[in-house]
Amino acid sequence: MRLSRQVIDAVQRLVTATVDQRTASWGLATVTAVNGNGTVDISTPRGPVASVRRLKSYSTPAVNDVVKVSRNSDGNWIVDGALA
């Protein structure tokens, strides 16, 4: 039995997405809003993420700050701090 190209492509996309979701990673983002509850909204290459907790060492966040962010395997984000 020969699998169609569409089925092969669909399986490959599913596997890639599954592995990507379960992998911890870090990257850069831009702060788009500072919230009063200790969180910031960020813009990442994956898209916008709202209400991300920040480390206490990043005590004075500002809109347009470029920040280092981490994402764990469950998909939770944290802002580690701003770049100089």
VEXKOLBA-662657 format. One record per residue (C-alpha): residue number from 1; residue in three letters; x, y, z. Coordinates in nm, 4 decimals, m for minus. Example, Ala and Ser with C-alpha at 12.3 -4.5 7.8 and 13.67 -1.06 7.14 Angstrom:
BEGIN
{1,'Ala',{1.2300,m0.4500,0.7800}},
{2,'Ser',{1.3670,m0.1060,0.7140}},
This chain:
BEGIN
{1,'Met',{0.0000,0.0000,0.0000}},
{2,'Arg',{0.1338,0.3387,m0.0966}},
{3,'Leu',{0.0616,0.6437,0.1249}},
{4,'Ser',{m0.0413,0.9642,m0.0448}},
{5,'Arg',{0.1817,1.2690,m0.0236}},
{6,'Gln',{m0.0935,1.4510,0.1684}},
{7,'Val',{m0.1019,1.1827,0.4387}},
{8,'Ile',{0.2762,1.1821,0.4693}},
{9,'Asp',{0.2832,1.5634,0.4956}},
{10,'Ala',{0.0045,1.5619,0.7577}},
{11,'Val',{0.1848,1.3041,0.9719}},
{12,'Gln',{0.5101,1.4982,0.9465}},
{13,'Arg',{0.3384,1.8231,1.0554}},
{14,'Leu',{0.1737,1.6442,1.3487}},
{15,'Val',{0.5002,1.4892,1.4670}},
{16,'Thr',{0.6875,1.8183,1.4345}},
{17,'Ala',{0.4187,2.0072,1.6282}},
{18,'Thr',{0.4082,1.7423,1.9015}},
{19,'Val',{0.7844,1.7430,1.9512}},
{20,'Asp',{0.7919,2.1235,1.9454}},
{21,'Gln',{0.5203,2.1461,2.2122}},
{22,'Arg',{0.7068,1.9119,2.4460}},
{23,'Thr',{1.0471,2.0771,2.4162}},
{24,'Ala',{1.1701,2.3425,2.6579}},
{25,'Ser',{1.3317,2.6375,2.4890}},
{26,'Trp',{1.4385,2.9977,2.5240}},
{27,'Gly',{1.4390,3.2948,2.2915}},
{28,'Leu',{1.4011,3.6685,2.2580}},
{29,'Ala',{1.0780,3.8656,2.2728}},
{30,'Thr',{0.9621,4.2261,2.2862}},
{31,'Val',{0.7512,4.3590,2.5719}},
{32,'Thr',{0.4246,4.4961,2.4344}},
{33,'Ala',{0.2508,4.5826,2.7645}},
{34,'Val',{0.3376,4.6016,3.1328}},
{35,'Asn',{0.0603,4.4783,3.3596}},
{36,'Gly',{0.0111,4.5786,3.7233}},
{37,'Asn',{0.0062,4.2204,3.8496}},
{38,'Gly',{0.3735,4.1337,3.7909}},
{39,'Thr',{0.3266,4.0161,3.4347}},
{40,'Val',{0.4063,4.1510,3.0910}},
{41,'Asp',{0.2617,4.0848,2.7481}},
{42,'Ile',{0.5221,3.9870,2.4904}},
{43,'Ser',{0.5580,3.9421,2.1180}},
{44,'Thr',{0.7555,3.6314,2.0173}},
{45,'Pro',{0.8376,3.4703,1.6834}},
{46,'Arg',{0.5550,3.2258,1.7705}},
{47,'Gly',{0.3135,3.5164,1.8140}},
{48,'Pro',{0.1862,3.7244,2.1051}},
{49,'Val',{0.1773,3.5833,2.4585}},
{50,'Ala',{m0.0273,3.7581,2.7290}},
{51,'Ser',{0.0369,3.7803,3.1034}},
{52,'Val',{0.3815,3.6247,3.1251}},
{53,'Arg',{0.5341,3.6218,3.4741}},
{54,'Arg',{0.8704,3.7882,3.5123}},
{55,'Leu',{1.1580,3.7234,3.7487}},
{56,'Lys',{1.1896,3.9706,4.0361}},
{57,'Ser',{1.5325,4.0715,3.9086}},
{58,'Tyr',{1.3541,4.2259,3.6062}},
{59,'Ser',{1.2017,4.4910,3.8295}},
{60,'Thr',{1.1437,4.7787,3.5886}},
{61,'Pro',{0.9937,4.6395,3.2688}},
{62,'Ala',{0.9097,4.8795,2.9886}},
{63,'Val',{0.7269,4.8511,2.6591}},
{64,'Asn',{0.9697,4.7765,2.3723}},
{65,'Asp',{1.2258,4.6099,2.6019}},
{66,'Val',{1.3914,4.3139,2.4323}},
{67,'Val',{1.3830,4.0306,2.6841}},
{68,'Lys',{1.5065,3.6752,2.7189}},
{69,'Val',{1.2151,3.4365,2.7656}},
{70,'Ser',{1.1974,3.0684,2.8522}},
{71,'Arg',{0.9209,2.8200,2.7772}},
{72,'Asn',{0.8943,2.4840,2.9515}},
{73,'Ser',{0.7636,2.1609,2.8038}},
{74,'Asp',{0.4113,2.2351,2.9314}},
{75,'Gly',{0.4048,2.5579,2.7300}},
{76,'Asn',{0.4423,2.7964,3.0253}},
{77,'Trp',{0.6452,3.1114,2.9665}},
{78,'Ile',{0.8656,3.3244,3.1969}},
{79,'Val',{1.0580,3.6439,3.1295}},
{80,'Asp',{1.4132,3.6019,3.2567}},
{81,'Gly',{1.5187,3.9646,3.2078}},
{82,'Ala',{1.5927,4.2469,2.9686}},
{83,'Leu',{1.8957,4.2646,2.7421}},
{84,'Ala',{2.1392,4.5491,2.7930}},
